[in-house]
């Protein structure tokens, strides 16, 4: 059985920008042809749409964003198991003095419940690995 990947918001930003990191992600994960296709958390869609407005993305990038959102699978937070996972992960982080962003908590909870590998470029989830989730950390690529 193929492994399920869940893309963090920053991964979708790189895919939309089609920068060197985005090209690296496309080559490694083949997000639009891989089976099963990678997923994203419904919270990520809200974050991505907000970033599109903040960055004043033009028509091309907005089309790229809509394409990605339409073709990748969406996992929602409206599930009792996700709610329990959110509470567990938040309590775990708080007990260790780690303040996680609420959106990151939702993304981690969905990743945990889906038994997926979280693909991200940041360190916001490091304290949850390997006990709760598995993380594939992407390093920024440069154009050669």
Number of C-alpha atoms within 10 A of each C-alpha: 5 8 11 16 23 28 24 24 23 17 20 22 20 19 21 23 18 16 16 16 21 21 19 19 22 16 10 9 15 14 20 14 12 10 12 15 19 24 22 27 24 19 20 23 18 13 14 19 15 12 14 17 11 9 9 11 16 10 9 11 17 17 13 17 21 14 13 17 18 10 14 18 17 17 18 15 18 10 12 9 15 21 15 13 21 23 15 15 19 21 13 14 16 12 10 10 9 13 12 14 11 12 16 18 21 24 27 30 26 29 29 21 18 17 16 20 19 25 23 20 19 13 9 15 19 12 14 16 10 9 7 18 21 20 22 13 14 15 12 13 13 10 7 4
